[in-house]
Amino acid sequence: MNYSDIAITAFAIAVMADLFLFKNSLLTRPAFWTSYAIILPFQFLTNWWLTSKNIVMYHPDAIVGLRIFSAPAEDLLFGFALILGTMDMWEFWGRRGMQRDPRPNKDKGI
Amino acid sequence: MAMLIFTVCGSFWLEIALKVGVLRRIKRVALSVLPISTLFLIWDAYAISKGHWFFDREQILGIYGPLNIPLEEYLFFIVIPMAAIMTIEGVTTVKPHWRKDEFGQ
């Protein structure tokens, strides 16, 4: 499996897990999409930095070759899976009652 | 490394400005970030070993952790997920009615 294959797989797993494994799917909620809309430009900016300066390089055989702001298109799937997966876990623990409140004195723990 | 510092500056101010209190809930952060970042670091190790991606040794710190993964990559998979959590917490702090969906209240 090259970068494209794994990126598509990770994206699919994250989406399926969000829709079918976690309750209250983030993909159906404006809080997630608003957050993603905020994060995406920063992802473009940082990825552009890392790839245009050749800090990170990709083997031509590992990617499809489509580049968005100098970064491989696969990065979008990779970033989406990473962000969605993390937020789903965060919400999962929150729903389990773990450290729901930002203020520590109200924290009940789990 | 500069990119990671940029991300920290770009997101961690929410901790102060909006009092999202993510850093105060470090246990929940750890239990959210680490399972996901572990999966991605396994992917990272595999991709590095197969040469899917590689790094300019002149432009990274040159410190390598286990599995031949540069230190920056380890930090990336801690900083970026934390920034993501702070972002959604920031959003739901500004739009509290969106938080209702979270716990079905």
Backbone of each chain as ProteinMPNN parsed JSONL, in Angstrom:
{"seq_chain_A": "MNYSDIAITAFAIAVMADLFLFKNSLLTRPAFWTSYAIILPFQFLTNWWLTSKNIVMYHPDAIVGLRIFSAPAEDLLFGFALILGTMDMWEFWGRRGMQRDPRPNKDKGI", "coords_chain_A": {"N_chain_A": [[0.841, -1.19, 0.0], [0.571, 2.175, -0.88], [1.033, 5.739, -0.158], [-1.348, 6.945, -1.074], [-3.233, 4.799, -1.006], [-3.262, 4.116, 1.743], [-4.057, 6.524, 2.837], [-6.666, 6.85, 1.815], [-7.839, 4.62, 2.985], [-7.542, 5.219, 5.738], [-9.091, 7.529, 5.889], [-11.601, 6.471, 5.185], [-12.004, 4.656, 7.302], [-12.071, 6.417, 9.476], [-14.354, 7.962, 8.86], [-16.369, 5.984, 8.764], [-16.213, 5.013, 11.371], [-16.938, 7.287, 12.757], [-19.593, 7.62, 11.891], [-20.883, 5.211, 12.499], [-19.831, 3.967, 14.751], [-19.286, 5.752, 16.863], [-21.465, 7.506, 19.033], [-23.764, 10.195, 18.385], [-22.731, 11.399, 15.881], [-20.029, 13.292, 14.653], [-19.852, 14.202, 12.081], [-22.316, 14.991, 11.309], [-22.732, 17.364, 12.437], [-22.748, 20.915, 12.981], [-20.73, 22.013, 14.588], [-18.457, 20.491, 14.157], [-17.933, 20.861, 11.383], [-17.592, 23.604, 11.214], [-15.304, 23.868, 12.784], [-13.566, 22.384, 11.199], [-13.492, 23.964, 8.918], [-12.106, 26.101, 9.922], [-9.694, 24.932, 10.558], [-8.743, 23.908, 8.127], [-7.624, 25.972, 6.292], [-5.302, 26.572, 7.752], [-4.074, 24.129, 7.682], [-3.518, 23.948, 4.953], [-1.699, 26.068, 4.777], [0.45, 25.325, 6.523], [1.151, 22.855, 5.438], [1.855, 23.653, 2.913], [4.118, 25.125, 3.5], [5.815, 23.103, 4.54], [6.107, 21.4, 2.357], [6.753, 22.964, 0.091], [9.202, 23.976, 0.741], [10.591, 21.745, 0.717], [10.961, 20.346, 3.094], [9.588, 18.156, 3.893], [9.382, 15.406, 1.757], [8.004, 13.509, -0.971], [7.856, 10.235, -2.3], [7.53, 9.775, -5.748], [6.126, 7.526, -6.621], [4.496, 6.922, -4.531], [2.373, 8.571, -4.316], [-0.595, 10.016, -5.893], [-0.081, 12.244, -7.379], [-1.429, 14.543, -7.754], [-1.386, 17.818, -6.667], [-2.083, 20.145, -4.112], [-1.733, 23.423, -3.365], [1.001, 22.887, -3.296], [1.219, 20.651, -1.627], [0.712, 17.082, -1.397], [-2.422, 15.789, -2.549], [-3.373, 13.751, -1.042], [-2.817, 14.432, 1.547], [-5.01, 15.827, 2.476], [-6.94, 13.883, 3.017], [-5.572, 12.426, 4.924], [-5.233, 14.416, 6.959], [-7.889, 14.976, 7.552], [-8.802, 12.521, 8.566], [-7.169, 12.296, 10.826], [-7.921, 14.523, 12.378], [-10.716, 14.183, 12.666], [-10.814, 11.679, 13.919], [-9.482, 12.209, 16.345], [-11.133, 14.212, 17.485], [-13.483, 12.757, 17.734], [-12.737, 10.898, 19.673], [-12.272, 12.61, 21.794], [-14.857, 13.591, 22.24], [-16.061, 11.202, 22.848], [-14.945, 10.485, 25.362], [-15.857, 12.667, 26.768], [-18.615, 12.26, 26.726], [-18.678, 10.038, 28.25], [-18.389, 11.168, 30.642], [-15.965, 12.104, 31.464], [-13.943, 14.627, 32.624], [-15.605, 16.767, 31.71], [-16.195, 19.442, 32.149], [-14.721, 22.635, 31.607], [-13.717, 23.917, 33.808], [-11.68, 23.098, 36.474], [-12.498, 22.661, 39.148], [-15.019, 21.797, 38.992], [-14.764, 19.397, 38.007], [-15.51, 16.046, 37.608], [-14.195, 13.825, 36.965], [-13.812, 10.419, 35.892]], "CA_chain_A": [[0.0, 0.0, 0.0], [1.315, 3.437, -0.891], [0.408, 6.8, 0.631], [-2.737, 7.118, -1.524], [-4.06, 3.694, -0.505], [-3.422, 4.192, 3.196], [-4.827, 7.735, 3.14], [-8.081, 6.56, 1.542], [-8.27, 3.666, 4.014], [-7.662, 5.935, 7.016], [-10.245, 8.412, 5.74], [-12.807, 5.636, 5.226], [-12.168, 4.124, 8.656], [-12.472, 7.521, 10.361], [-15.736, 8.323, 8.545], [-17.24, 4.878, 9.188], [-16.219, 4.981, 12.838], [-17.734, 8.437, 13.22], [-21.014, 7.454, 11.579], [-21.515, 3.988, 12.989], [-19.279, 3.484, 16.01], [-19.474, 6.768, 17.889], [-22.799, 8.095, 19.086], [-23.747, 11.623, 18.044], [-21.726, 11.595, 14.842], [-19.545, 14.665, 14.444], [-20.016, 14.579, 10.674], [-23.657, 15.546, 11.115], [-22.888, 18.513, 13.334], [-22.08, 22.152, 12.534], [-19.523, 22.297, 15.38], [-17.316, 19.862, 13.497], [-17.632, 21.46, 10.07], [-17.037, 24.936, 11.47], [-13.923, 23.654, 13.214], [-12.781, 21.929, 10.051], [-13.313, 25.132, 8.054], [-11.06, 26.927, 10.538], [-8.432, 24.196, 10.528], [-8.28, 23.631, 6.757], [-6.65, 26.953, 5.779], [-4.032, 26.418, 8.464], [-3.435, 22.925, 7.15], [-2.941, 24.329, 3.65], [-0.546, 26.936, 5.004], [1.583, 24.585, 7.102], [1.571, 21.842, 4.459], [2.549, 24.36, 1.843], [5.435, 25.431, 4.051], [6.629, 21.883, 4.678], [6.368, 20.745, 1.067], [7.388, 23.865, -0.869], [10.6, 24.113, 1.133], [11.16, 20.392, 0.685], [11.27, 19.807, 4.416], [9.046, 16.811, 3.703], [9.285, 15.061, 0.334], [7.247, 12.287, -1.204], [8.272, 9.431, -3.439], [6.506, 9.93, -6.789], [5.31, 6.313, -6.75], [3.641, 6.747, -3.345], [1.236, 9.502, -4.377], [-1.229, 10.117, -7.215], [0.624, 13.305, -8.084], [-2.211, 15.782, -7.668], [-0.915, 18.625, -5.541], [-2.886, 21.322, -3.77], [-0.794, 24.306, -2.675], [2.286, 22.168, -3.238], [1.146, 19.425, -0.828], [-0.058, 16.025, -2.05], [-3.857, 15.79, -2.252], [-3.595, 12.736, -0.004], [-2.727, 15.072, 2.864], [-6.346, 16.23, 2.912], [-7.569, 12.7, 3.605], [-4.791, 12.16, 6.13], [-5.565, 15.407, 7.974], [-9.3, 14.803, 7.917], [-8.889, 11.328, 9.421], [-6.5, 12.596, 12.1], [-8.731, 15.489, 13.132], [-12.0, 13.573, 13.006], [-10.558, 10.613, 14.893], [-9.152, 12.808, 17.637], [-12.321, 14.867, 18.033], [-14.424, 11.705, 18.129], [-12.273, 10.347, 20.951], [-12.504, 13.679, 22.788], [-16.296, 13.585, 22.528], [-16.35, 9.91, 23.47], [-14.63, 10.573, 26.8], [-16.754, 13.669, 27.347], [-19.929, 11.641, 26.951], [-18.52, 9.094, 29.369], [-18.345, 11.955, 31.872], [-14.6, 12.43, 31.861], [-13.471, 16.011, 32.505], [-16.507, 17.477, 30.812], [-16.226, 20.887, 32.385], [-13.412, 23.278, 31.491], [-13.217, 24.368, 35.105], [-11.244, 21.893, 37.167], [-13.164, 22.406, 40.418], [-16.281, 21.122, 38.712], [-14.405, 18.152, 37.349], [-15.911, 14.85, 38.344], [-13.386, 12.696, 36.53], [-14.61, 9.358, 35.269]], "C_chain_A": [[0.885, 1.253, 0.0], [0.544, 4.501, -0.105], [-1.063, 6.973, 0.247], [-3.648, 6.066, -0.928], [-4.331, 3.836, 0.986], [-4.261, 5.418, 3.57], [-6.319, 7.506, 2.919], [-8.638, 5.621, 2.61], [-8.5, 4.38, 5.35], [-8.889, 6.848, 7.006], [-11.539, 7.604, 5.883], [-13.063, 5.102, 6.634], [-12.676, 5.224, 9.588], [-13.935, 7.895, 10.13], [-16.703, 7.245, 9.031], [-17.346, 4.837, 10.706], [-17.088, 6.119, 13.375], [-19.226, 8.185, 13.035], [-21.647, 6.291, 12.328], [-21.03, 3.522, 14.357], [-19.559, 4.468, 17.145], [-20.919, 7.267, 17.857], [-22.685, 9.587, 18.792], [-22.63, 11.948, 17.054], [-21.332, 13.059, 14.67], [-19.814, 15.143, 13.025], [-21.388, 15.186, 10.396], [-23.826, 16.865, 11.856], [-22.116, 19.75, 12.88], [-20.808, 22.449, 13.32], [-18.293, 21.699, 14.708], [-16.943, 20.59, 12.218], [-17.111, 22.882, 10.206], [-15.575, 24.819, 11.884], [-13.044, 23.267, 12.03], [-12.497, 23.098, 9.098], [-12.241, 26.07, 8.608], [-9.702, 26.254, 10.364], [-7.865, 24.102, 9.109], [-7.312, 24.682, 6.192], [-5.285, 26.854, 6.455], [-3.293, 25.164, 7.993], [-2.785, 23.221, 5.796], [-1.657, 25.117, 3.843], [0.665, 26.144, 5.513], [2.083, 23.508, 6.137], [2.329, 22.47, 3.303], [3.98, 24.672, 2.274], [6.338, 24.184, 4.025], [7.003, 21.273, 3.328], [7.094, 21.666, 0.088], [8.862, 24.081, -0.536], [11.321, 22.766, 1.167], [11.657, 19.92, 2.047], [10.773, 18.364, 4.455], [8.922, 16.572, 2.207], [8.598, 13.702, 0.188], [7.804, 11.549, -2.41], [7.175, 9.499, -4.498], [5.601, 8.707, -6.92], [4.312, 6.162, -5.608], [2.395, 7.614, -3.402], [0.652, 9.53, -5.791], [-0.54, 11.203, -8.045], [-0.135, 14.61, -8.117], [-1.755, 16.566, -6.442], [-1.784, 19.863, -5.362], [-2.018, 22.217, -2.902], [0.488, 23.549, -2.337], [2.25, 20.858, -2.427], [0.352, 18.351, -1.576], [-1.528, 16.07, -1.628], [-4.181, 14.795, -1.137], [-3.578, 13.331, 1.397], [-4.091, 15.485, 3.399], [-7.061, 15.074, 3.597], [-6.902, 12.359, 4.932], [-5.196, 13.111, 7.262], [-6.991, 15.243, 8.482], [-9.451, 13.635, 8.889], [-8.29, 11.604, 10.799], [-7.373, 13.49, 12.985], [-10.048, 14.871, 13.594], [-11.829, 12.504, 14.082], [-10.308, 11.174, 16.283], [-10.379, 13.445, 18.282], [-13.362, 13.84, 18.479], [-14.034, 11.104, 19.475], [-12.539, 11.341, 22.088], [-13.97, 13.686, 23.216], [-16.692, 12.292, 23.24], [-16.103, 9.97, 24.976], [-15.525, 11.594, 27.483], [-18.113, 13.072, 27.653], [-19.878, 10.613, 28.058], [-18.392, 9.832, 30.696], [-16.951, 12.361, 32.297], [-14.269, 13.896, 31.577], [-14.308, 16.808, 31.506], [-16.354, 18.973, 30.916], [-14.839, 21.483, 32.287], [-12.834, 23.708, 32.831], [-12.908, 23.171, 35.985], [-12.003, 21.613, 38.454], [-14.52, 21.729, 40.23], [-16.049, 19.734, 38.122], [-14.773, 16.947, 38.212], [-15.029, 13.668, 38.005], [-14.257, 11.645, 35.901], [-15.069, 8.381, 36.34]], "O_chain_A": [[1.825, 1.364, 0.787], [-0.466, 4.204, 0.533], [-1.922, 7.129, 1.114], [-4.713, 6.389, -0.402], [-5.467, 3.699, 1.442], [-5.071, 5.367, 4.496], [-7.142, 7.918, 3.737], [-9.761, 5.799, 3.081], [-9.52, 4.172, 6.008], [-9.627, 6.927, 7.987], [-12.453, 7.999, 6.607], [-14.201, 5.095, 7.104], [-13.588, 5.004, 10.385], [-14.676, 8.121, 11.087], [-17.73, 7.551, 9.637], [-18.43, 4.649, 11.258], [-17.864, 5.942, 14.314], [-20.028, 8.498, 13.915], [-22.803, 6.367, 12.744], [-21.725, 2.775, 15.046], [-20.003, 4.088, 18.228], [-21.511, 7.428, 16.79], [-21.611, 10.169, 18.941], [-21.701, 12.689, 17.373], [-22.183, 13.941, 14.558], [-19.985, 16.338, 12.786], [-21.592, 15.823, 9.362], [-24.923, 17.423, 11.903], [-20.969, 19.647, 12.446], [-19.892, 23.074, 12.785], [-17.224, 22.31, 14.688], [-15.774, 20.902, 11.992], [-16.283, 23.321, 9.408], [-14.718, 25.563, 11.407], [-11.926, 23.759, 11.88], [-11.403, 23.207, 8.545], [-11.553, 26.752, 7.848], [-8.7, 26.904, 10.067], [-6.654, 24.203, 8.912], [-6.268, 24.309, 5.658], [-4.248, 27.028, 5.816], [-2.065, 25.138, 7.916], [-1.658, 22.804, 5.528], [-0.656, 24.875, 3.169], [1.77, 26.283, 4.989], [3.286, 23.274, 6.028], [3.297, 21.912, 2.786], [4.926, 24.502, 1.505], [7.47, 24.228, 3.545], [8.082, 20.7, 3.175], [7.955, 21.21, -0.665], [9.674, 24.337, -1.425], [12.477, 22.659, 1.578], [12.644, 19.191, 2.143], [11.443, 17.472, 4.977], [8.42, 17.424, 1.473], [8.614, 12.872, 1.096], [8.175, 12.16, -3.412], [6.003, 9.299, -4.177], [4.434, 8.838, -7.291], [3.381, 5.362, -5.703], [1.462, 7.416, -2.624], [1.303, 9.128, -6.755], [-0.434, 11.088, -9.266], [0.418, 15.656, -8.457], [-1.739, 16.047, -5.326], [-2.164, 20.53, -6.324], [-1.609, 21.812, -1.813], [0.972, 23.592, -1.206], [3.168, 20.045, -2.54], [-0.582, 18.675, -2.31], [-1.834, 16.36, -0.471], [-5.141, 14.976, -0.387], [-4.223, 12.821, 2.313], [-4.317, 15.497, 4.609], [-7.707, 15.257, 4.628], [-7.564, 12.049, 5.923], [-5.468, 12.676, 8.381], [-7.261, 15.357, 9.678], [-10.138, 13.743, 9.904], [-8.845, 11.19, 11.817], [-7.537, 13.24, 14.179], [-10.447, 15.013, 14.75], [-12.605, 12.437, 15.034], [-10.849, 10.681, 17.272], [-10.64, 13.249, 19.468], [-14.042, 14.037, 19.486], [-14.892, 10.833, 20.315], [-12.967, 10.968, 23.18], [-14.281, 13.777, 24.404], [-17.552, 12.294, 24.121], [-16.949, 9.554, 25.768], [-15.909, 11.415, 28.639], [-18.697, 13.339, 28.704], [-20.877, 10.34, 28.723], [-18.297, 9.207, 31.752], [-16.772, 12.909, 33.385], [-14.313, 14.342, 30.431], [-13.783, 17.433, 30.586], [-16.379, 19.688, 29.915], [-13.88, 20.92, 32.815], [-11.619, 23.847, 32.98], [-13.772, 22.326, 36.218], [-12.15, 20.451, 38.832], [-15.09, 21.167, 41.166], [-16.985, 19.007, 37.789], [-14.395, 16.852, 39.38], [-15.093, 12.63, 38.662], [-15.346, 11.956, 35.419], [-15.758, 7.407, 36.033]]}, "seq_chain_B": "MAMLIFTVCGSFWLEIALKVGVLRRIKRVALSVLPISTLFLIWDAYAISKGHWFFDREQILGIYGPLNIPLEEYLFFIVIPMAAIMTIEGVTTVKPHWRKDEFGQ", "coords_chain_B": {"N_chain_B": [[10.057, 22.25, 12.736], [9.542, 24.935, 13.229], [7.077, 25.074, 12.062], [5.532, 23.617, 13.847], [5.677, 25.195, 16.126], [4.369, 27.397, 15.168], [1.777, 26.331, 14.903], [1.174, 25.827, 17.566], [1.166, 28.457, 18.584], [-0.917, 29.415, 17.063], [-3.191, 28.135, 17.977], [-3.198, 27.621, 20.737], [-3.723, 29.926, 22.063], [-6.393, 30.058, 22.366], [-6.867, 28.75, 24.658], [-6.374, 30.608, 26.615], [-7.76, 32.966, 25.785], [-10.425, 32.159, 25.223], [-10.85, 30.518, 27.269], [-11.003, 27.695, 27.025], [-10.107, 25.564, 28.392], [-8.739, 23.203, 27.801], [-6.13, 22.292, 28.248], [-6.243, 22.011, 30.951], [-7.66, 19.779, 31.196], [-6.112, 17.459, 30.977], [-5.947, 14.726, 31.168], [-8.127, 13.751, 29.765], [-7.398, 14.763, 27.311], [-5.025, 13.309, 26.814], [-6.016, 10.687, 26.688], [-7.558, 10.926, 24.473], [-5.908, 11.786, 22.407], [-3.653, 10.049, 22.322], [-4.431, 7.294, 21.559], [-5.209, 7.658, 18.884], [-2.991, 8.985, 17.755], [-1.093, 7.025, 18.051], [-1.864, 5.093, 16.166], [-1.459, 6.607, 13.849], [1.27, 7.058, 14.028], [2.271, 4.529, 13.685], [1.592, 4.161, 11.053], [3.193, 6.236, 10.055], [5.778, 5.265, 10.655], [5.807, 3.007, 9.024], [5.494, 4.216, 6.491], [7.821, 5.753, 6.37], [9.742, 3.74, 6.471], [9.235, 2.479, 4.082], [9.82, 4.449, 2.366], [7.87, 6.213, 1.45], [7.505, 8.81, 2.254], [9.956, 11.302, 3.071], [12.502, 13.139, 4.845], [14.172, 16.329, 4.827], [17.26, 16.301, 6.048], [18.729, 18.479, 6.756], [16.918, 20.367, 7.478], [15.493, 19.587, 9.636], [15.489, 18.852, 13.182], [17.094, 16.693, 13.555], [17.015, 14.816, 15.452], [16.17, 11.607, 16.342], [13.527, 9.425, 17.145], [12.166, 6.309, 18.427], [11.76, 3.72, 15.929], [12.878, 5.057, 13.832], [11.708, 7.51, 13.458], [11.521, 10.986, 13.084], [11.933, 13.426, 15.724], [10.253, 15.643, 15.412], [8.036, 14.556, 14.139], [6.856, 12.967, 16.083], [6.134, 14.996, 17.85], [4.418, 16.389, 16.196], [2.184, 14.695, 16.041], [1.156, 15.026, 18.511], [0.778, 17.752, 18.947], [-0.844, 18.668, 16.768], [-3.331, 17.154, 16.978], [-4.089, 18.154, 19.513], [-4.422, 20.845, 18.933], [-6.6, 20.602, 17.257], [-8.575, 19.727, 19.041], [-8.697, 21.961, 20.706], [-9.663, 23.763, 18.866], [-12.302, 22.838, 18.219], [-13.391, 22.991, 20.732], [-13.142, 25.701, 21.142], [-14.9, 26.626, 19.185], [-17.351, 25.577, 20.128], [-17.476, 26.93, 22.453], [-17.907, 29.526, 21.673], [-20.252, 29.141, 20.29], [-22.446, 28.041, 22.088], [-24.867, 26.628, 21.89], [-24.442, 24.661, 20.065], [-23.168, 22.802, 21.462], [-24.951, 21.313, 22.766], [-25.665, 19.103, 21.282], [-23.599, 17.461, 21.814], [-23.769, 16.067, 24.265], [-26.324, 15.291, 24.174], [-28.15, 16.814, 25.551]], "CA_chain_B": [[9.898, 22.703, 14.115], [8.881, 26.245, 13.151], [5.675, 24.818, 11.731], [4.861, 23.17, 15.07], [5.56, 26.36, 17.004], [3.305, 28.196, 14.567], [0.494, 25.715, 15.25], [0.953, 26.054, 18.996], [0.79, 29.866, 18.723], [-2.178, 29.641, 16.37], [-4.34, 27.479, 18.591], [-3.18, 27.545, 22.191], [-4.254, 31.175, 22.633], [-7.795, 29.791, 22.711], [-6.845, 28.298, 26.042], [-6.428, 31.799, 27.456], [-8.776, 33.929, 25.347], [-11.787, 31.617, 25.329], [-10.88, 29.644, 28.45], [-11.56, 26.397, 26.627], [-9.753, 24.629, 29.468], [-8.323, 21.902, 27.269], [-4.903, 21.87, 28.932], [-6.607, 21.622, 32.317], [-8.279, 18.445, 31.125], [-5.014, 16.786, 30.285], [-6.196, 13.28, 31.14], [-9.022, 13.514, 28.633], [-6.581, 15.033, 26.123], [-4.111, 12.185, 26.598], [-6.776, 9.501, 26.287], [-8.115, 11.172, 23.141], [-4.844, 11.968, 21.417], [-2.685, 8.952, 22.209], [-4.854, 6.14, 20.74], [-5.216, 8.035, 17.469], [-1.633, 9.279, 17.29], [-0.367, 5.755, 17.957], [-2.18, 4.516, 14.855], [-0.817, 7.41, 12.8], [2.723, 6.885, 14.109], [2.553, 3.231, 13.053], [1.544, 4.503, 9.627], [4.385, 7.048, 9.794], [6.943, 4.369, 10.671], [5.711, 2.179, 7.817], [5.73, 5.074, 5.321], [9.242, 6.126, 6.365], [10.533, 2.546, 6.14], [9.007, 2.176, 2.666], [10.234, 5.605, 1.575], [6.747, 6.98, 0.905], [7.924, 10.192, 2.479], [11.253, 11.433, 3.726], [12.705, 14.498, 5.364], [15.461, 16.964, 4.588], [17.968, 16.252, 7.324], [19.259, 19.814, 7.067], [15.846, 21.26, 7.928], [14.861, 19.096, 10.858], [16.436, 18.897, 14.289], [18.034, 15.589, 13.41], [16.867, 13.902, 16.587], [15.251, 10.547, 15.932], [12.979, 8.573, 18.189], [11.999, 4.914, 18.012], [11.264, 3.402, 14.587], [13.495, 5.975, 12.872], [10.799, 8.635, 13.252], [12.094, 12.22, 13.641], [11.271, 14.005, 16.899], [9.175, 16.538, 14.977], [6.854, 13.774, 13.802], [6.203, 12.632, 17.357], [5.501, 16.215, 18.362], [3.314, 16.699, 15.284], [1.001, 13.89, 16.372], [0.624, 15.488, 19.796], [0.388, 19.165, 18.817], [-1.948, 18.863, 15.823], [-4.605, 16.735, 17.588], [-4.464, 19.075, 20.595], [-4.934, 22.051, 18.284], [-7.932, 20.261, 16.756], [-9.481, 19.717, 20.195], [-8.89, 23.358, 21.124], [-10.489, 24.438, 17.855], [-13.725, 22.505, 18.367], [-13.816, 23.534, 22.021], [-13.291, 27.134, 20.914], [-16.135, 26.814, 18.414], [-18.529, 25.327, 20.963], [-17.52, 27.97, 23.484], [-18.531, 30.689, 21.031], [-21.603, 28.721, 19.904], [-22.775, 27.037, 23.115], [-26.021, 25.781, 21.549], [-23.947, 23.499, 19.307], [-22.626, 21.835, 22.408], [-26.053, 20.476, 23.241], [-25.625, 17.822, 20.56], [-22.5, 16.642, 22.307], [-24.195, 15.157, 25.319], [-27.734, 15.016, 23.989], [-28.93, 17.458, 26.611]], "C_chain_B": [[9.179, 24.05, 14.153], [7.394, 26.065, 12.897], [4.889, 24.4, 12.984], [4.659, 24.331, 16.03], [4.443, 27.277, 16.497], [1.929, 27.651, 14.964], [0.156, 25.94, 16.726], [0.481, 27.489, 19.215], [-0.607, 30.118, 18.151], [-3.39, 29.067, 17.071], [-4.361, 27.587, 20.111], [-3.647, 28.849, 22.847], [-5.713, 31.018, 23.012], [-7.92, 29.386, 24.172], [-7.009, 29.492, 26.983], [-7.632, 32.67, 27.084], [-10.19, 33.408, 25.57], [-11.943, 30.696, 26.538], [-11.477, 28.266, 28.122], [-11.177, 25.297, 27.62], [-9.342, 23.257, 28.985], [-7.097, 21.388, 28.016], [-5.178, 21.433, 30.367], [-7.201, 20.222, 32.354], [-7.317, 17.492, 30.433], [-5.221, 15.269, 30.197], [-7.086, 12.929, 29.948], [-8.287, 13.767, 27.309], [-5.72, 13.815, 25.801], [-4.863, 10.968, 26.078], [-7.437, 9.677, 24.917], [-7.029, 11.159, 22.077], [-4.034, 10.683, 21.212], [-3.169, 7.743, 21.402], [-4.793, 6.444, 19.248], [-3.79, 8.248, 16.97], [-0.788, 8.011, 17.198], [-0.604, 5.113, 16.599], [-1.445, 5.264, 13.745], [0.701, 7.27, 12.836], [3.147, 5.528, 13.545], [2.577, 3.415, 11.535], [2.821, 5.261, 9.232], [5.63, 6.16, 9.689], [6.973, 3.519, 9.407], [6.071, 3.008, 6.581], [7.196, 5.486, 5.221], [10.088, 4.925, 5.935], [10.402, 2.188, 4.663], [9.447, 3.331, 1.76], [9.094, 6.36, 0.926], [7.005, 8.469, 1.083], [9.233, 10.2, 3.245], [11.514, 12.907, 4.002], [14.09, 15.007, 4.998], [16.196, 17.064, 5.919], [18.52, 17.605, 7.746], [18.198, 20.699, 7.712], [15.05, 20.707, 9.097], [15.928, 19.049, 11.949], [17.477, 17.791, 14.192], [18.029, 14.633, 14.587], [15.813, 12.859, 16.201], [14.808, 9.74, 17.136], [12.909, 7.14, 17.702], [11.449, 4.805, 16.593], [11.746, 4.4, 13.528], [12.586, 7.161, 12.526], [11.416, 9.89, 13.872], [11.263, 12.751, 14.812], [10.077, 14.876, 16.498], [7.894, 15.778, 14.654], [6.098, 13.369, 15.063], [5.451, 13.842, 17.899], [4.292, 16.597, 17.513], [2.039, 15.984, 15.722], [0.509, 14.117, 17.798], [0.02, 16.884, 19.618], [-0.839, 19.332, 17.921], [-3.278, 18.367, 16.406], [-5.049, 17.655, 18.721], [-5.032, 20.367, 20.021], [-6.347, 21.818, 17.762], [-8.955, 20.291, 17.89], [-9.76, 21.143, 20.645], [-9.777, 24.1, 20.142], [-11.958, 24.121, 18.067], [-14.244, 22.99, 19.717], [-14.011, 25.043, 21.924], [-14.596, 27.44, 20.199], [-17.36, 26.627, 19.306], [-18.597, 26.28, 22.156], [-18.218, 29.211, 22.932], [-19.989, 30.392, 20.675], [-22.079, 27.63, 20.868], [-23.941, 26.122, 22.729], [-25.603, 24.577, 20.701], [-23.417, 22.407, 20.23], [-23.707, 20.856, 22.884], [-26.021, 19.098, 22.577], [-24.629, 16.854, 21.193], [-22.961, 15.599, 23.315], [-25.686, 14.83, 25.231], [-28.605, 15.642, 25.055], [-30.027, 18.327, 26.032]], "O_chain_B": [[8.316, 24.279, 15.001], [6.561, 26.795, 13.434], [3.731, 24.78, 13.155], [3.614, 24.448, 16.67], [3.682, 27.849, 17.277], [1.029, 28.414, 15.316], [-0.991, 26.207, 17.082], [-0.485, 27.723, 19.942], [-1.375, 30.921, 18.68], [-4.515, 29.477, 16.785], [-5.435, 27.64, 20.71], [-3.933, 28.877, 24.044], [-6.223, 31.742, 23.867], [-8.93, 29.641, 24.828], [-7.686, 29.405, 28.007], [-8.419, 33.061, 27.946], [-11.054, 34.14, 26.053], [-13.023, 30.165, 26.796], [-12.333, 27.752, 28.841], [-11.818, 24.248, 27.689], [-9.564, 22.258, 29.67], [-7.022, 20.213, 28.375], [-4.46, 20.606, 30.93], [-7.24, 19.569, 33.397], [-7.654, 16.822, 29.456], [-4.734, 14.616, 29.274], [-6.844, 11.961, 29.228], [-8.521, 13.077, 26.316], [-5.689, 13.348, 24.662], [-4.413, 10.299, 25.147], [-7.827, 8.699, 24.279], [-7.201, 10.598, 20.995], [-3.764, 10.281, 20.081], [-2.388, 7.2, 20.619], [-4.382, 5.604, 18.448], [-3.418, 7.761, 15.902], [0.122, 7.923, 16.374], [0.334, 4.643, 15.955], [-0.887, 4.659, 12.83], [1.354, 7.354, 11.796], [4.241, 5.389, 12.997], [3.452, 2.901, 10.837], [3.442, 4.964, 8.211], [6.426, 6.29, 8.759], [8.025, 3.332, 8.795], [6.849, 2.569, 5.733], [7.752, 5.561, 4.125], [11.023, 5.061, 5.146], [11.336, 1.659, 4.06], [9.445, 3.202, 0.536], [9.31, 7.08, -0.049], [6.756, 9.275, 0.186], [9.574, 9.257, 3.958], [10.846, 13.792, 3.468], [15.045, 14.24, 4.874], [15.798, 17.82, 6.805], [18.751, 17.855, 8.929], [18.523, 21.661, 8.407], [14.046, 21.293, 9.503], [17.12, 19.188, 11.673], [18.597, 17.931, 14.682], [18.895, 13.768, 14.719], [14.707, 13.203, 15.785], [15.6, 9.416, 18.021], [13.516, 6.79, 16.69], [10.753, 5.703, 16.12], [11.123, 4.57, 12.48], [12.684, 7.738, 11.443], [11.794, 9.879, 15.044], [10.051, 12.548, 14.874], [9.032, 14.856, 17.148], [6.795, 16.289, 14.868], [4.869, 13.419, 15.111], [4.307, 13.743, 18.342], [3.277, 17.064, 18.029], [0.962, 16.578, 15.771], [-0.443, 13.475, 18.241], [-1.09, 17.162, 20.072], [-1.771, 20.056, 18.273], [-4.27, 19.092, 16.338], [-6.243, 17.912, 18.882], [-5.997, 20.919, 20.549], [-7.191, 22.712, 17.812], [-10.059, 20.811, 17.729], [-10.902, 21.502, 20.93], [-10.556, 24.969, 20.536], [-12.785, 25.033, 18.095], [-15.412, 23.361, 19.834], [-14.921, 25.602, 22.537], [-15.308, 28.381, 20.549], [-18.298, 27.422, 19.25], [-19.642, 26.421, 22.789], [-19.008, 29.858, 23.62], [-20.849, 31.269, 20.748], [-22.113, 26.451, 20.518], [-24.007, 24.978, 23.179], [-26.33, 23.586, 20.629], [-23.244, 21.255, 19.832], [-23.422, 19.746, 23.333], [-26.305, 18.077, 23.204], [-24.776, 15.633, 21.128], [-22.602, 14.424, 23.237], [-26.237, 14.171, 26.112], [-29.648, 15.104, 25.427], [-30.784, 18.946, 26.78]]}, "name": "protein", "num_of_chains": 2, "seq": "MNYSDIAITAFAIAVMADLFLFKNSLLTRPAFWTSYAIILPFQFLTNWWLTSKNIVMYHPDAIVGLRIFSAPAEDLLFGFALILGTMDMWEFWGRRGMQRDPRPNKDKGIMAMLIFTVCGSFWLEIALKVGVLRRIKRVALSVLPISTLFLIWDAYAISKGHWFFDREQILGIYGPLNIPLEEYLFFIVIPMAAIMTIEGVTTVKPHWRKDEFGQ"}
